């Protein structure tokens, strides 16, 4: 039987595990030494006042007032000189890449890193799509076969439901984070026609950022989340992926970033649902999604069968519409990858 994945070497698996553990620890220890920028003094009427300044990739300079010169401020300045907790992750990331782990495209990494720095993931943001799928290779200790990469980066957020859990004064300026990259991203029409739930670079239209959320009674029109400051495009079945989220590390030669991703089992079942939901030209474009499902289903059936069957049963119990779409996805899966996906699993999907 042909297989859609190969095991990573033990050294690669160990390298990723070390990087993941170190990233979790570094995130909890982050301090002023990890901030990009420096202190600058201004003298006004003979008194010295200090500002913290940082320059965005676009060249725009920002200055934040810290306070008047004094002993406490100088202690803070000394802490800034110390090595940051995140600096220790770079050698581990490069080692993992050298040993065969899957690395992110640097340009994509910078976008995800910037949103993380602005607090998007701490506020419940989730990385989905192909970048989540590639991260699973490292966390599962495998290398996928011929899986095409995409230039779009997909993010999701529980939206209106999670807003109730955020403090009333919490603010994540997602749109400002994207602007601060200086890459030229502009908001464009989302999937339902309203501007703001997607961003692209005019001369690189394939490089796209999409912000998605579960479909609720409010309809399919994008809406701006008041605390995230970004529009979210509601999509059906999205809640299924967001009900069980785990952490993963995305990395490249420039560094690493801790992100939220859906549990691998729910990701696989959700992709199957989405395939069944699409029709016509949209289904043709989702061929890569079906291959991702096949890769994951083959691996999970062998190594994590019970969690996979639990996720599948959950989706099947949610109504006729869910069942119909799973079956449609299952038919396509059997037709395209029946020689790799185990027959007992295809039978479970078709029930």
C-alpha positions in Angstrom: 0.0 0.0 0.0 1.5 3.4 -1.0 1.9 5.9 1.9 1.5 9.7 1.9 4.1 10.4 4.6 7.5 9.2 5.9 8.8 9.3 9.4 11.3 12.0 10.3 14.6 10.9 11.8 14.7 10.5 15.6 17.2 13.4 15.7 14.7 15.7 13.9 11.9 14.6 16.2 14.1 15.3 19.2 15.1 18.7 17.9 11.5 19.8 17.4 10.5 18.5 20.9 13.4 20.6 22.4 12.4 23.7 20.4 8.7 23.3 21.5 9.6 22.9 25.2 12.0 25.9 25.0 9.4 28.0 23.2 6.8 27.4 25.9 9.3 28.3 28.6 10.5 31.4 26.7 7.0 32.7 26.2 6.3 32.7 29.9 9.6 34.5 30.6 9.4 37.2 28.0 10.4 40.6 29.2 11.8 43.9 28.1 14.9 42.3 26.7 12.7 40.6 24.1 11.3 43.9 22.8 12.8 45.2 19.5 13.9 48.8 20.2 16.0 51.0 22.4 15.8 53.8 25.0 16.2 57.4 23.9 16.6 60.4 26.1 15.1 63.9 25.7 16.2 66.9 27.8 13.4 69.4 28.6 14.1 72.4 30.8 17.3 70.8 32.1 15.5 67.5 33.1 16.1 64.1 31.3 13.1 62.1 30.2 13.3 58.6 28.6 11.3 57.1 25.7 11.3 53.6 24.3 11.6 53.8 20.5 11.2 51.2 17.8 11.2 51.4 14.0 8.8 49.4 11.9 9.9 47.7 8.7 8.1 50.5 6.8 10.6 53.0 8.4 8.1 54.6 10.7 9.5 55.5 14.1 7.4 55.0 17.3 8.3 56.5 20.6 6.6 55.6 23.9 7.1 57.7 27.0 8.6 55.7 29.9 9.4 58.3 32.5 11.9 60.8 34.0 15.4 59.8 34.7 15.8 57.8 37.9 17.2 54.7 39.6 14.2 52.5 38.8 14.3 53.4 35.1 18.0 52.7 34.9 17.4 49.2 36.4 14.9 48.7 33.6 17.5 49.8 31.0 20.0 47.3 32.4 17.5 44.6 32.0 17.1 45.6 28.3 20.8 44.9 27.8 20.5 41.3 28.9 19.9 38.5 26.4 16.2 38.0 25.7 14.5 34.7 26.4 13.5 34.4 22.7 17.1 34.7 21.5 17.9 31.3 22.8 15.4 29.8 20.4 17.1 30.7 17.2 19.9 28.1 17.4 17.3 25.4 18.2 15.2 26.5 15.2 18.1 26.3 12.9 19.2 23.0 14.2 15.7 21.6 13.7 15.7 22.8 10.1 19.2 21.3 9.5 18.0 17.9 10.8 15.0 17.8 8.4 12.1 19.5 10.2 9.6 21.5 8.1 10.3 25.2 8.0 8.0 28.1 7.2 8.6 30.5 4.3 10.4 33.5 5.9 8.0 36.0 4.4 5.1 34.1 5.9 6.9 33.7 9.2 7.3 37.5 9.5 3.5 38.0 9.2 2.7 35.3 11.8 5.4 36.6 14.1 4.1 40.2 13.9 0.5 39.1 14.8 1.9 37.1 17.7 3.8 40.1 18.9 0.7 42.2 18.9 -1.2 39.6 21.0 -3.4 37.9 18.3 -2.8 34.4 19.5 -3.0 35.3 23.2 -6.4 36.7 22.5 -7.6 33.4 21.0 -6.4 33.7 17.4 -5.8 30.4 15.7 -3.5 29.6 12.7 -5.4 27.3 10.2 -5.0 26.2 6.6 -1.8 24.9 5.0 0.5 26.5 7.6 -1.2 24.6 10.4 -1.0 21.4 8.3 2.7 21.9 7.8 3.2 22.4 11.5 1.5 19.0 12.1 4.4 17.3 10.3 6.8 18.5 13.0 4.6 17.8 15.9 3.7 14.3 14.6 7.3 13.5 13.6 6.6 13.0 9.9 7.3 14.5 6.5 4.4 14.8 4.1 4.7 13.7 0.5 4.1 15.9 -2.5 2.0 18.6 -0.8 1.8 21.9 -2.6 2.4 25.1 -0.5 0.1 28.0 -0.8 0.8 31.7 -0.6 -2.2 32.6 1.5 -2.2 32.5 5.3 -5.4 31.7 7.1 -6.3 32.8 10.6 -9.4 32.1 12.6 -11.0 33.4 15.8 -14.1 32.3 17.7 -15.4 35.8 17.3 -18.5 36.9 19.1 -18.4 34.0 21.5 -14.9 34.6 22.7 -15.5 38.4 23.0 -17.4 37.7 26.2 -14.3 36.1 27.7 -11.9 39.0 27.0 -11.5 41.8 29.5 -13.5 44.9 28.5 -10.3 46.9 28.1 -8.4 44.2 26.1 -7.3 45.4 22.7 -5.4 43.7 19.9 -4.9 46.0 17.0 -4.6 43.4 14.3 -5.1 45.8 11.4 -2.2 47.9 12.7 0.0 44.9 13.1 -0.5 44.1 9.4 0.1 47.7 8.4 3.3 47.8 10.5 4.9 45.0 8.4 5.4 47.5 5.6 4.7 44.8 3.0 1.9 46.7 1.3 -1.1 44.6 2.4 -4.4 46.3 1.7 -7.9 45.2 2.8 -9.9 43.7 0.0 -13.4 42.2 -0.4 -13.9 39.2 1.7 -15.7 36.0 0.7 -19.1 37.7 1.0 -18.1 41.0 -0.6 -17.5 43.2 2.4 -14.1 44.9 2.7 -11.7 43.9 5.5 -11.8 40.2 6.2 -8.9 39.6 3.8 -5.7 41.4 2.9 -3.4 41.1 -0.1 -0.5 42.9 -1.8 -1.6 44.4 -5.1 1.5 43.2 -7.0 1.4 39.8 -5.3 -2.3 38.9 -5.3 -1.6 35.3 -4.5 -0.1 36.4 -1.1 -3.3 36.8 0.9 -4.3 36.9 4.5 -7.8 35.7 5.5 -9.5 36.1 8.8 -12.3 33.6 9.5 -14.9 32.9 12.2 -17.8 30.5 12.8 -21.1 31.2 11.0 -23.7 32.3 13.5 -27.2 33.8 13.2 -25.8 37.1 12.2 -25.4 35.8 8.6 -22.4 35.5 6.2 -21.4 39.2 6.1 -18.0 40.0 7.6 -18.1 42.0 10.8 -15.4 43.9 12.6 -14.4 42.4 16.0 -14.4 45.4 18.4 -11.5 44.2 20.4 -9.4 42.6 17.7 -9.8 45.5 15.2 -10.1 43.2 12.2 -13.0 42.0 10.2 -13.9 38.3 10.4 -15.5 36.3 7.6 -18.1 33.8 9.0 -17.9 30.3 7.5 -20.0 27.2 8.2 -18.5 24.4 10.2 -15.6 26.6 11.4 -16.6 26.1 15.1 -15.7 22.4 14.8 -12.0 23.2 14.4 -11.9 25.8 17.1 -13.5 23.7 19.8 -10.2 21.9 20.6 -7.0 24.0 20.1 -3.4 23.1 20.8 -0.1 25.0 20.6 2.6 24.4 18.0 5.9 26.1 17.0 6.4 27.6 13.6 9.9 28.5 12.6 12.4 29.4 9.9 16.0 30.5 9.8 15.0 33.9 11.3 13.4 32.5 14.5 10.4 30.7 15.9 6.9 31.7 17.1 4.4 29.9 19.3 1.0 29.7 17.7 -2.4 28.1 18.3 -3.6 25.5 15.8 -6.7 23.2 15.7 -6.2 19.7 17.1 -5.0 17.6 14.2 -8.1 15.2 14.3 -10.6 18.1 14.1 -8.5 19.8 11.4 -8.8 16.6 9.3 -12.5 16.1 9.8 -13.2 19.8 9.2 -11.3 19.8 5.9 -13.5 16.9 4.8 -16.6 18.8 5.7 -15.4 21.9 3.8 -14.8 19.7 0.7 -18.3 18.4 0.9 -19.7 22.0 1.3 -17.9 23.3 -1.8 -19.2 22.8 -5.4 -18.1 23.5 -8.9 -14.9 25.5 -9.4 -14.4 25.8 -5.6 -14.3 22.0 -5.2 -11.6 21.9 -8.0 -9.5 24.4 -6.1 -9.8 22.3 -2.9 -7.9 19.3 -4.3 -4.9 20.2 -2.1 -7.3 20.2 0.9 -8.4 16.7 0.0 -4.8 15.5 -0.2 -4.1 17.0 3.3 -7.1 15.0 4.6 -5.7 11.9 3.0 -2.3 12.4 4.6 -3.7 13.0 8.0 -6.3 10.2 7.9 -3.7 7.7 6.9 -1.4 8.7 9.8 -4.1 9.1 12.4 -5.7 5.7 11.6 -2.4 4.0 12.4 -1.2 6.1 15.3 -4.1 8.0 16.9 -7.2 6.1 15.9 -9.4 6.7 18.9 -9.1 10.5 18.9 -9.8 10.5 15.1 -12.9 8.3 15.5 -14.1 10.5 18.4 -13.8 13.7 16.3 -15.5 11.9 13.3 -18.4 10.7 15.5 -18.8 14.2 17.0 -19.3 15.7 13.5 -21.6 12.9 12.4 -23.8 13.5 15.4 -24.5 17.2 14.5 -27.2 16.6 12.0 -28.1 15.6 8.4 -26.3 18.5 6.8 -23.0 17.5 8.5 -23.5 13.8 7.6 -24.2 14.7 3.9 -21.1 16.8 3.5 -18.9 14.2 5.3 -20.2 11.5 2.9 -19.6 13.7 -0.2 -16.0 14.3 1.1 -15.6 10.6 1.8 -16.6 9.7 -1.8 -14.0 12.0 -3.1 -11.4 10.7 -0.7 -12.1 7.1 -1.7 -11.9 8.0 -5.4 -8.7 10.0 -5.2 -6.8 8.3 -2.3 -8.5 4.9 -1.8 -5.2 3.2 -2.2 -3.7 5.0 0.8 -6.6 5.8 3.2 -7.7 2.5 5.0 -10.9 1.0 3.8 -12.4 0.6 7.3 -12.0 4.4 7.8 -13.6 5.2 4.5 -16.5 2.9 5.6 -16.9 4.8 8.8 -17.0 8.1 7.0 -19.7 6.8 4.6 -22.0 5.5 7.3 
